[in-house]
Amino acid sequence: MTGWERVQWITLALIPRLGRRTLERLLAHFGSLDAVLSADDAALKAVPRIGAKTAAAIRAADPHATAAALDDWQAAEISALLPGDDAFPARLAALDDSPAVLFWRGSALPDESTPTVAIVGTRRPTRAAREMAIALAETLESDGWAVVSGLALGIDTAAHSGALSGGGMTVAVLGSGLTTIYPPSNATLAEHIAARGALLSEVHPDATPDRSALVARNRLISGLSDVVIVIEAGLDSGSLYAARFAQTYGRALFAADSPAAGNLRLLAEGASRLPADSARWQELLVPYRPR
């Protein structure tokens, strides 16, 4: 892909509801990104999954504005990864619904040989659950695991903090753009994460958080991980979305032994039980390390 084609791809990838597979379908149909961007409404709507709103958004897309923005993002140390790039996470690239573009800032991304574990849960944890998340992240980090979570308050914050306490790698997947850290109270934590791992987002770097993006980022959390562990969750917890995506992607799913309603549901539906005994954690996860 030439530099200008990358700009064109990113421009299209930032259009809502225009995912990687649909973008690839457009490219195959028209033969080039130039042709996609210059197509008329009728031609665009002839492509499956392209409706009137998406067609209008494609016709309004401005690659020159994207090129200018890329300079600004680069100045903020934000890079854009495309699915064909060597650095694009292989675990995500293999998904049917992998992102068409992935923005990242930081020092390193886990490679295929690095075991990755998502540690997620409620924003309002009990003290015991928070302490368990910290201890679990510390224990697994010491065994070479990279910890993935969503930078939210509560369990996510505890998981990132636990991984960082031992100098390990941790990855935060945001439901906002990388220039608009959410929640703002975790801005300092985000800087520490970037120094030891990465901040990731599939939305426009200047985007503010919204519910759809916050839900969608759970698929990236699960997709990046070999194992997904729910520490504590109510039935309305966003971490249950991560659990569902884990099941869809064939990832190992654990739920902590907790009376929380979400945990009880996951365990009843077949999630493996994570015991409170920390001495067993490393042993339980050995089978899920990349070979």
C-alpha positions as CSV (number, residue, x, y, z in Angstrom):
1,M,0.0,0.0,0.0
2,T,1.4,3.4,-0.9
3,G,1.4,6.3,1.6
4,W,-1.6,7.9,-0.1
5,E,-3.5,4.6,-0.2
6,R,-2.9,4.3,3.6
7,V,-4.4,7.8,4.0
8,Q,-7.4,6.8,1.9
9,W,-7.9,3.5,3.8
10,I,-7.8,5.3,7.2
11,T,-10.2,7.9,5.9
12,L,-12.7,5.2,5.0
13,A,-12.0,3.2,8.1
14,L,-13.1,6.1,10.3
15,I,-16.6,6.1,8.8
16,P,-19.1,4.7,11.3
17,R,-20.4,1.2,10.4
18,L,-17.7,0.7,7.8
19,G,-15.7,-2.2,9.1
20,R,-12.7,-4.0,7.7
21,R,-14.7,-6.7,5.8
22,T,-17.0,-4.2,4.2
23,L,-14.0,-2.0,3.3
24,E,-12.3,-5.0,1.7
25,R,-15.5,-5.7,-0.2
26,L,-15.6,-2.1,-1.5
27,L,-12.0,-2.4,-2.6
28,A,-12.6,-5.7,-4.4
29,H,-15.7,-4.3,-6.1
30,F,-14.2,-1.0,-7.4
31,G,-10.6,-2.1,-7.8
32,S,-8.9,0.8,-6.0
33,L,-9.5,3.2,-3.1
34,D,-9.5,6.1,-5.6
35,A,-12.4,4.5,-7.3
36,V,-14.2,3.9,-4.0
37,L,-13.9,7.5,-3.0
38,S,-15.0,8.8,-6.4
39,A,-18.0,6.5,-6.9
40,D,-21.5,7.9,-7.0
41,D,-24.3,6.9,-4.6
42,A,-25.9,4.4,-6.9
43,A,-22.6,2.5,-7.5
44,L,-21.8,2.5,-3.8
45,K,-25.2,1.2,-2.8
46,A,-24.8,-1.6,-5.2
47,V,-22.2,-3.1,-2.8
48,P,-23.7,-5.3,-0.1
49,R,-24.0,-3.6,3.4
50,I,-23.6,-0.1,1.9
51,G,-26.8,1.9,2.7
52,A,-27.7,5.5,1.9
53,K,-26.0,6.9,5.1
54,T,-22.8,5.0,4.5
55,A,-22.7,5.9,0.8
56,A,-23.2,9.6,1.7
57,A,-20.4,9.4,4.3
58,I,-18.0,7.9,1.7
59,R,-18.8,10.6,-0.8
60,A,-18.2,13.2,1.9
61,A,-14.9,11.7,3.1
62,D,-11.8,13.9,2.7
63,P,-8.4,12.1,2.6
64,H,-6.6,15.5,2.6
65,A,-8.1,16.3,6.0
66,T,-7.0,12.9,7.2
67,A,-3.5,13.5,5.9
68,A,-3.3,16.7,7.9
69,A,-4.7,15.0,11.0
70,L,-2.1,12.2,10.7
71,D,0.6,14.8,11.1
72,D,-1.0,16.1,14.3
73,W,-1.5,12.5,15.6
74,Q,2.2,11.7,14.9
75,A,3.2,14.8,16.9
76,A,1.1,13.4,19.7
77,E,3.0,10.0,19.3
78,I,-0.1,8.3,18.0
79,S,0.5,5.8,15.2
80,A,-2.1,4.1,12.9
81,L,-1.8,0.4,12.2
82,L,-3.5,-1.3,9.3
83,P,-4.3,-5.0,9.1
84,G,-1.5,-5.8,6.6
85,D,1.2,-4.1,8.8
86,D,3.7,-6.3,10.5
87,A,3.0,-4.6,13.9
88,F,-0.8,-5.1,13.7
89,P,-1.6,-7.7,16.4
90,A,-1.9,-11.1,14.8
91,R,-4.7,-12.1,17.3
92,L,-6.8,-9.3,16.1
93,A,-6.0,-9.7,12.4
94,A,-7.3,-13.2,12.5
95,L,-10.8,-12.1,13.7
96,D,-13.7,-11.8,11.2
97,D,-14.6,-8.4,12.8
98,S,-11.1,-7.1,13.3
99,P,-10.7,-3.4,13.2
100,A,-9.9,-1.7,9.8
101,V,-7.5,0.6,11.6
102,L,-5.9,0.5,15.1
103,F,-4.5,3.6,16.7
104,W,-1.9,3.1,19.3
105,R,0.5,5.0,21.5
106,G,3.1,3.5,23.7
107,S,6.4,1.5,23.9
108,A,5.4,-2.0,22.9
109,L,2.6,-4.3,21.8
110,P,2.6,-8.0,22.9
111,D,3.7,-10.3,20.0
112,E,2.3,-13.7,19.2
113,S,4.6,-15.5,21.6
114,T,3.7,-13.3,24.6
115,P,0.8,-14.8,26.6
116,T,-1.9,-12.3,27.1
117,V,-4.7,-12.2,29.7
118,A,-7.6,-9.8,30.0
119,I,-8.6,-9.0,33.5
120,V,-12.0,-7.1,33.6
121,G,-14.9,-6.4,35.9
122,T,-17.1,-3.9,37.5
123,R,-16.3,-0.2,38.0
124,R,-17.6,-0.5,41.6
125,P,-15.8,-3.5,43.0
126,T,-15.7,-4.7,46.5
127,R,-12.4,-4.3,48.3
128,A,-11.8,-8.1,48.0
129,A,-12.3,-8.0,44.3
130,R,-10.1,-5.0,43.8
131,E,-7.3,-6.7,45.8
132,M,-7.8,-9.9,43.8
133,A,-7.4,-8.1,40.5
134,I,-4.2,-6.4,41.7
135,A,-2.8,-9.7,43.0
136,L,-3.8,-11.6,39.9
137,A,-2.1,-9.1,37.6
138,E,1.0,-9.0,39.7
139,T,1.2,-12.8,39.8
140,L,0.7,-13.3,36.0
141,E,3.0,-10.4,35.1
142,S,5.7,-12.1,37.1
143,D,5.1,-15.2,34.9
144,G,5.5,-13.3,31.7
145,W,1.9,-12.5,30.9
146,A,0.8,-9.2,29.4
147,V,-2.3,-7.8,31.1
148,V,-5.1,-6.4,28.9
149,S,-7.9,-4.3,30.2
150,G,-10.1,-1.3,29.4
151,L,-8.7,1.6,31.6
152,A,-12.1,1.9,33.3
153,L,-12.4,2.7,37.0
154,G,-12.6,-0.3,39.4
155,I,-11.3,-3.7,38.3
156,D,-9.7,-2.4,35.1
157,T,-7.6,0.2,37.0
158,A,-6.6,-2.4,39.5
159,A,-5.5,-4.8,36.8
160,H,-3.4,-2.2,35.0
161,S,-1.9,-1.1,38.3
162,G,-1.0,-4.6,39.4
163,A,0.8,-5.3,36.2
164,L,2.7,-2.0,36.3
165,S,3.7,-2.6,40.0
166,G,6.1,-5.4,38.9
167,G,7.3,-3.6,35.8
168,G,5.3,-5.8,33.4
169,M,3.6,-5.0,30.1
170,T,0.0,-3.9,30.1
171,V,-2.4,-2.8,27.3
172,A,-5.4,-0.5,27.7
173,V,-8.1,-0.6,25.1
174,L,-10.1,2.6,25.1
175,G,-13.6,3.4,24.1
176,S,-12.5,7.0,23.3
177,G,-9.8,8.5,21.1
178,L,-6.2,8.4,22.3
179,T,-6.2,12.2,22.7
180,T,-9.2,12.1,25.0
181,I,-8.4,9.7,27.8
182,Y,-11.5,8.4,29.5
183,P,-12.0,8.5,32.4
184,P,-9.9,11.7,32.8
185,S,-9.0,10.6,36.3
186,N,-6.9,7.8,34.8
187,A,-4.8,10.1,32.6
188,T,-1.7,9.6,34.8
189,L,-2.3,5.8,34.8
190,A,-2.6,6.0,31.0
191,E,0.9,7.6,30.8
192,H,2.4,4.9,32.9
193,I,0.7,2.2,30.7
194,A,2.1,3.9,27.5
195,A,5.6,3.7,29.1
196,R,5.4,0.0,29.7
197,G,3.0,-1.2,27.0
198,A,0.3,0.4,24.9
199,L,-2.9,2.4,24.7
200,L,-5.1,1.2,21.8
201,S,-8.3,2.5,20.2
202,E,-10.1,1.9,16.9
203,V,-12.0,5.2,16.9
204,H,-10.9,8.6,15.7
205,P,-8.1,9.9,18.1
206,D,-10.2,12.9,19.0
207,A,-13.4,11.0,19.6
208,T,-15.1,11.4,22.9
209,P,-16.4,8.2,24.5
210,D,-19.9,6.9,23.7
211,R,-21.7,3.7,24.7
212,S,-21.3,1.9,21.3
213,A,-17.5,2.5,21.3
214,L,-17.3,1.4,25.0
215,V,-19.1,-1.8,24.2
216,A,-17.2,-2.5,21.0
217,R,-13.8,-2.1,22.6
218,N,-14.6,-5.3,24.7
219,R,-14.2,-7.3,21.5
220,L,-10.7,-5.9,21.1
221,I,-9.9,-6.7,24.8
222,S,-11.0,-10.3,24.3
223,G,-9.6,-10.6,20.8
224,L,-6.1,-9.5,22.0
225,S,-6.2,-12.1,24.8
226,D,-5.5,-15.8,25.2
227,V,-7.5,-15.8,28.4
228,V,-10.3,-13.6,29.7
229,I,-10.9,-13.4,33.4
230,V,-14.0,-11.7,34.9
231,I,-13.1,-10.8,38.5
232,E,-16.5,-9.4,39.7
233,A,-19.5,-8.3,37.6
234,G,-23.1,-7.5,38.0
235,L,-25.6,-8.4,35.3
236,D,-25.3,-4.9,33.8
237,S,-21.5,-4.9,33.8
238,G,-19.7,-4.1,30.5
239,S,-17.3,-6.9,31.3
240,L,-20.0,-9.4,30.4
241,Y,-19.6,-8.2,26.8
242,A,-15.9,-9.2,27.0
243,A,-17.0,-12.6,28.3
244,R,-19.4,-13.0,25.3
245,F,-16.7,-12.1,22.8
246,A,-14.3,-14.5,24.5
247,Q,-16.8,-17.3,23.9
248,T,-17.3,-16.2,20.3
249,Y,-13.6,-16.1,19.6
250,G,-12.9,-19.4,21.4
251,R,-10.8,-17.8,24.1
252,A,-10.5,-19.4,27.5
253,L,-13.0,-17.8,29.9
254,F,-12.7,-17.7,33.7
255,A,-14.9,-16.1,36.3
256,A,-13.7,-15.6,39.8
257,D,-15.4,-17.5,42.6
258,S,-17.7,-14.6,43.6
259,P,-21.3,-14.2,44.7
260,A,-21.7,-11.3,42.1
261,A,-24.7,-12.0,39.8
262,G,-22.6,-11.7,36.6
263,N,-20.1,-14.2,37.9
264,L,-22.7,-16.7,38.9
265,R,-24.3,-16.5,35.5
266,L,-21.0,-17.0,33.7
267,L,-20.1,-20.0,35.9
268,A,-23.6,-21.5,35.3
269,E,-23.1,-21.0,31.6
270,G,-19.8,-22.9,31.6
271,A,-17.0,-20.4,32.4
272,S,-14.1,-22.0,34.3
273,R,-13.9,-21.1,38.0
274,L,-10.9,-19.0,39.1
275,P,-10.2,-19.9,42.7
276,A,-9.4,-17.4,45.4
277,D,-6.2,-19.4,46.2
278,S,-3.5,-17.4,44.4
279,A,-1.1,-20.4,44.5
280,R,-3.1,-22.1,41.8
281,W,-3.4,-19.2,39.3
282,Q,-0.3,-19.8,37.3
283,E,-0.9,-23.5,37.1
284,L,-4.4,-23.1,35.8
285,L,-3.4,-20.8,33.0
286,V,-0.4,-22.8,31.8
287,P,-2.4,-24.7,29.1
288,Y,-3.4,-21.4,27.5
289,R,0.1,-20.0,26.9
290,P,1.0,-19.7,23.2
291,R,3.1,-22.7,22.0
